[in-house]
């Protein structure tokens, strides 16, 4: 398990970035299918998935959202942040064993309410697979 950091809203700056990588392994995809109860064969059945336009298994789109949430909780703003909303547009399908890099960039900060807007991207081999916007509430520095 990674040691999460905390960046207080008072310390955030527009343009600040953070990245974290994840691998869409067979074990991860199967575990996500079990937790989400989404056993669509496009994710879990190689023979079925081979007959689709993807020609193989793909990761759940919601798994990318979970990885964005994990990246927010891990480092930007990190521990104590609250994930409020996420828009996400899928550009490509994440295939079995792809390594996905989630990137976050601070685009707006309201220090009064501690609301922070983050640009979110998911890339594989430096190609864009998904992008969107997340809204979070960042932790405030203790008094």
C-alpha contacts under 8 A as a table, 3 or more apart, distances in Angstrom:
res1	aa1	res2	aa2	distance
2	X	74	X	7.59
3	X	74	X	7.47
4	X	73	X	7.10
4	X	74	X	4.49
4	X	75	X	5.91
4	X	78	X	6.33
4	X	79	X	6.08
5	X	74	X	6.18
5	X	75	X	5.10
5	X	76	X	7.92
5	X	77	X	7.86
5	X	78	X	5.36
5	X	79	X	5.98
6	X	74	X	7.98
6	X	75	X	6.26
6	X	76	X	7.26
6	X	77	X	5.86
6	X	78	X	4.47
6	X	79	X	4.97
6	X	80	X	7.20
6	X	139	X	7.80
7	X	11	X	6.26
7	X	12	X	6.62
7	X	75	X	7.23
7	X	76	X	6.48
7	X	77	X	4.85
7	X	78	X	6.12
7	X	79	X	7.98
7	X	138	X	7.75
7	X	139	X	7.51
8	X	11	X	5.35
8	X	12	X	6.61
8	X	77	X	6.76
8	X	138	X	6.29
8	X	139	X	5.22
8	X	140	X	5.18
8	X	141	X	5.56
9	X	12	X	5.28
9	X	77	X	7.55
9	X	109	X	7.70
9	X	111	X	6.25
9	X	114	X	5.88
9	X	116	X	7.90
9	X	138	X	5.35
9	X	139	X	6.03
9	X	140	X	5.52
9	X	141	X	7.36
10	X	111	X	6.62
10	X	140	X	6.82
10	X	141	X	6.98
12	X	16	X	7.03
12	X	77	X	7.80
12	X	106	X	7.79
12	X	109	X	7.70
13	X	16	X	5.62
13	X	106	X	6.90
13	X	109	X	7.68
14	X	105	X	7.80
14	X	106	X	5.13
14	X	107	X	5.36
14	X	108	X	6.22
14	X	109	X	7.27
15	X	105	X	5.75
15	X	106	X	5.19
15	X	107	X	6.17
16	X	105	X	5.57
16	X	106	X	5.35
17	X	76	X	7.63
17	X	103	X	7.10
17	X	104	X	5.41
17	X	105	X	4.42
17	X	106	X	6.53
18	X	71	X	7.89
18	X	75	X	6.80
18	X	76	X	6.27
18	X	103	X	5.87
18	X	104	X	5.28
18	X	105	X	6.76
19	X	71	X	7.13
19	X	101	X	6.63
19	X	102	X	5.52
19	X	103	X	4.49
19	X	104	X	6.35
20	X	71	X	6.14
20	X	101	X	5.67
20	X	102	X	5.43
20	X	103	X	6.82
21	X	99	X	6.62
21	X	100	X	5.46
21	X	101	X	4.18
21	X	102	X	6.05
22	X	67	X	7.49
22	X	99	X	5.57
22	X	100	X	5.25
22	X	101	X	6.45
22	X	102	X	7.97
23	X	28	X	7.85
23	X	97	X	5.97
23	X	98	X	5.75
23	X	99	X	4.23
23	X	100	X	6.04
24	X	28	X	6.02
24	X	29	X	6.27
24	X	59	X	6.49
24	X	94	X	7.52
24	X	95	X	7.20
24	X	96	X	5.59
24	X	97	X	4.87
24	X	98	X	5.51
24	X	99	X	6.32
24	X	100	X	7.48
25	X	28	X	5.18
25	X	29	X	6.20
25	X	96	X	5.88
25	X	97	X	4.68
25	X	98	X	7.48
26	X	29	X	5.26
26	X	30	X	6.07
26	X	96	X	6.58
26	X	97	X	7.15
27	X	30	X	5.21
27	X	31	X	6.00
28	X	31	X	5.10
28	X	32	X	6.08
29	X	32	X	5.13
29	X	33	X	6.12
29	X	43	X	7.02
29	X	44	X	7.54
29	X	59	X	6.08
29	X	60	X	7.38
30	X	33	X	4.98
30	X	34	X	6.25
30	X	43	X	7.90
30	X	44	X	6.66
31	X	34	X	5.07
31	X	35	X	6.18
32	X	35	X	5.05
32	X	36	X	5.83
32	X	37	X	7.87
32	X	38	X	7.92
32	X	60	X	7.98
32	X	63	X	7.13
33	X	36	X	5.28
33	X	37	X	5.36
33	X	38	X	4.88
33	X	39	X	5.37
33	X	43	X	7.79
33	X	44	X	7.85
33	X	60	X	7.99
34	X	37	X	4.96
34	X	38	X	6.92
34	X	39	X	7.31
35	X	38	X	7.96
39	X	43	X	6.89
39	X	44	X	6.49
40	X	43	X	5.78
40	X	44	X	6.70
41	X	44	X	4.81
41	X	45	X	4.74
41	X	46	X	7.75
41	X	48	X	6.28
41	X	49	X	6.58
42	X	45	X	6.23
42	X	46	X	7.56
42	X	48	X	6.63
42	X	49	X	4.74
42	X	52	X	7.80
42	X	56	X	7.54
42	X	57	X	5.41
42	X	58	X	6.31
43	X	46	X	7.95
43	X	49	X	7.32
43	X	57	X	5.08
43	X	58	X	5.23
43	X	59	X	5.83
43	X	60	X	6.62
44	X	49	X	7.99
44	X	57	X	6.69
45	X	48	X	5.43
45	X	49	X	6.00
45	X	57	X	6.95
46	X	49	X	4.99
46	X	50	X	5.96
46	X	56	X	6.02
46	X	57	X	5.79
47	X	50	X	5.29
47	X	51	X	7.03
47	X	56	X	7.89
48	X	51	X	5.53
48	X	52	X	7.19
49	X	52	X	5.34
49	X	54	X	7.06
49	X	55	X	5.97
49	X	56	X	4.61
49	X	57	X	5.12
49	X	58	X	7.96
50	X	53	X	7.92
50	X	54	X	7.10
50	X	55	X	4.10
50	X	56	X	4.45
50	X	57	X	7.21
51	X	54	X	7.95
51	X	55	X	5.98
51	X	56	X	7.65
52	X	55	X	5.38
52	X	56	X	7.22
54	X	57	X	7.27
54	X	58	X	7.53
54	X	93	X	7.73
56	X	95	X	7.28
56	X	96	X	7.80
57	X	95	X	6.09
57	X	96	X	5.95
58	X	93	X	6.23
58	X	94	X	5.48
58	X	95	X	4.36
58	X	96	X	5.73
59	X	63	X	6.86
59	X	93	X	7.26
59	X	94	X	5.47
59	X	95	X	6.06
59	X	96	X	6.65
60	X	63	X	5.19
60	X	64	X	7.34
61	X	64	X	5.55
61	X	65	X	7.04
61	X	90	X	7.63
61	X	93	X	7.98
62	X	65	X	4.94
62	X	66	X	6.30
63	X	66	X	4.93
63	X	67	X	6.20
64	X	67	X	4.98
64	X	68	X	6.18
64	X	122	X	7.39
65	X	68	X	5.00
65	X	69	X	6.24
65	X	86	X	7.84
65	X	88	X	7.75
66	X	69	X	4.99
66	X	70	X	6.18
67	X	70	X	4.89
67	X	71	X	6.11
67	X	102	X	7.17
68	X	71	X	5.07
68	X	72	X	6.23
68	X	102	X	6.34
68	X	120	X	7.32
69	X	72	X	5.11
69	X	73	X	6.18
69	X	83	X	6.89
70	X	73	X	5.02
70	X	74	X	5.84
71	X	74	X	4.91
71	X	75	X	6.14
71	X	76	X	6.91
71	X	78	X	7.73
71	X	102	X	7.06
71	X	104	X	7.88
72	X	75	X	5.69
72	X	76	X	4.81
72	X	77	X	5.95
72	X	78	X	5.50
72	X	81	X	7.50
72	X	83	X	7.74
72	X	104	X	7.78
73	X	76	X	6.70
73	X	77	X	6.85
73	X	78	X	4.23
73	X	79	X	5.23
73	X	80	X	7.31
73	X	81	X	6.39
74	X	77	X	7.77
74	X	78	X	4.81
74	X	79	X	6.38
75	X	78	X	3.92
75	X	79	X	7.07
76	X	104	X	7.35
77	X	81	X	6.14
77	X	138	X	5.83
77	X	139	X	7.57
78	X	81	X	5.81
78	X	138	X	7.89
79	X	139	X	7.91
80	X	138	X	7.12
80	X	139	X	5.65
81	X	136	X	6.63
81	X	137	X	5.59
81	X	138	X	4.67
81	X	139	X	5.51
82	X	136	X	5.38
82	X	137	X	4.99
82	X	138	X	6.64
83	X	134	X	7.57
83	X	135	X	6.48
83	X	136	X	4.62
83	X	137	X	6.71
84	X	134	X	7.44
84	X	135	X	5.37
84	X	136	X	5.09
84	X	137	X	7.04
85	X	134	X	5.54
85	X	135	X	5.14
85	X	136	X	7.07
86	X	132	X	7.03
86	X	133	X	5.67
86	X	134	X	4.32
86	X	135	X	6.47
87	X	132	X	5.06
87	X	133	X	5.29
87	X	134	X	6.49
88	X	130	X	6.60
88	X	131	X	5.60
88	X	132	X	4.36
88	X	133	X	6.87
89	X	130	X	5.41
89	X	131	X	5.44
89	X	132	X	6.02
90	X	93	X	7.42
90	X	129	X	6.08
90	X	130	X	4.36
90	X	131	X	6.83
91	X	128	X	6.91
91	X	129	X	4.82
91	X	130	X	5.25
91	X	131	X	7.90
92	X	128	X	7.56
92	X	129	X	4.65
92	X	130	X	6.99
93	X	129	X	6.75
94	X	98	X	6.34
94	X	100	X	7.84
94	X	124	X	7.82
94	X	129	X	7.26
95	X	98	X	5.58
98	X	124	X	6.78
99	X	124	X	6.05
99	X	125	X	7.75
100	X	122	X	6.24
100	X	123	X	5.55
100	X	124	X	4.95
100	X	125	X	7.91
101	X	122	X	5.61
101	X	123	X	5.19
101	X	124	X	6.37
102	X	120	X	7.15
102	X	121	X	5.69
102	X	122	X	4.60
102	X	123	X	6.56
103	X	119	X	8.00
103	X	120	X	5.76
103	X	121	X	5.13
103	X	122	X	6.39
103	X	123	X	7.98
104	X	118	X	6.01
104	X	119	X	5.63
104	X	120	X	4.84
104	X	121	X	6.66
105	X	118	X	5.26
105	X	119	X	5.07
105	X	120	X	6.75
106	X	109	X	7.58
106	X	116	X	7.10
106	X	117	X	6.01
106	X	118	X	4.57
106	X	119	X	6.45
107	X	116	X	7.67
107	X	117	X	5.53
107	X	118	X	5.50
107	X	119	X	6.46
108	X	116	X	5.67
108	X	117	X	4.94
108	X	118	X	7.18
109	X	114	X	7.06
109	X	115	X	6.10
109	X	116	X	4.59
109	X	117	X	6.49
110	X	113	X	5.71
110	X	114	X	5.42
110	X	115	X	5.27
110	X	116	X	6.33
111	X	114	X	4.73
111	X	115	X	7.00
113	X	137	X	7.76
114	X	137	X	5.33
114	X	138	X	5.36
114	X	139	X	7.06
114	X	140	X	6.98
115	X	135	X	6.90
115	X	136	X	5.71
115	X	137	X	4.51
115	X	138	X	6.33
116	X	135	X	5.80
116	X	136	X	5.28
116	X	137	X	6.02
116	X	138	X	6.62
117	X	133	X	6.93
117	X	134	X	5.84
117	X	135	X	4.71
117	X	136	X	6.51
118	X	133	X	5.65
118	X	134	X	5.10
118	X	135	X	6.32
118	X	136	X	7.82
119	X	131	X	7.55
119	X	132	X	6.03
119	X	133	X	4.71
119	X	134	X	6.47
120	X	131	X	5.44
120	X	132	X	5.10
120	X	133	X	5.50
120	X	134	X	6.68
121	X	128	X	7.05
121	X	129	X	7.60
121	X	130	X	5.68
121	X	131	X	4.29
121	X	132	X	6.52
122	X	128	X	6.11
122	X	129	X	5.47
122	X	130	X	5.03
122	X	131	X	6.26
123	X	126	X	5.37
123	X	127	X	5.15
123	X	128	X	4.57
123	X	129	X	5.27
123	X	130	X	7.10
124	X	127	X	5.34
124	X	128	X	6.75
124	X	129	X	6.73
128	X	131	X	7.42
